[in-house]
């Protein structure tokens, strides 16, 4: 039985959705961030970085959201959550998944936790980091919007839903509190988010995690 260690609305959301898309039995294990469980010895034994999520499948213990998404997609080729190996589409799938985690997600971390990037007590420095991060996030959102506009298809890669779509949805959702142009306000991202939101697997994950409105 697969176990996903999660916290509501965190980076565990994308693999949670994929588990519902695949339809395999799995268990959820809540990691209570407010109580610091992600820094407990038991959790650090699974993920020494103290970050969420972790997926356990038998003897396999896997962390890093993108790696978990790849593992789930590759392990269940009957549900085409990734394009065929060796294809140009597969190469673009890798590109977008790596970009989402390495560029957009990393920048969002600087936005939400700017104090990690400066000396303790440097409020002015933290504010500057946050402002620069938000500007970069807007550039990233513009890139997603341009991708959707370019091909005019429903999903990030085109005609077919893939593992990058709930990943992009998750990160775009994190901008819902932006005072200036959250992801939903972009002309092509807004409808894309609604298409992802309408999928039964996404609705099940939202209901299980009891995510509050606004959802995007």
Secondary structure, DSSP 8 states (H G I E B T S, - for coil): -EEEEE-TTSTHHHHHHHHHHHT--EEEEE--GGGTGGGSHHHHHH-TT--S-EEEETTEEEESHHHHHHHHHHHTTTS-SS--TTSHHHHHHHHHHHHIIIIIHHHHHHHHTGGGGS-TT-HHHHHHHHHHHHHHHHHHHHHHHHHHHHH--SBTTBSS--HHHHHHHHHHHTTTT-SS--GGGSHHHHHHHHHHHTSHHHHHHHHHHT--S---
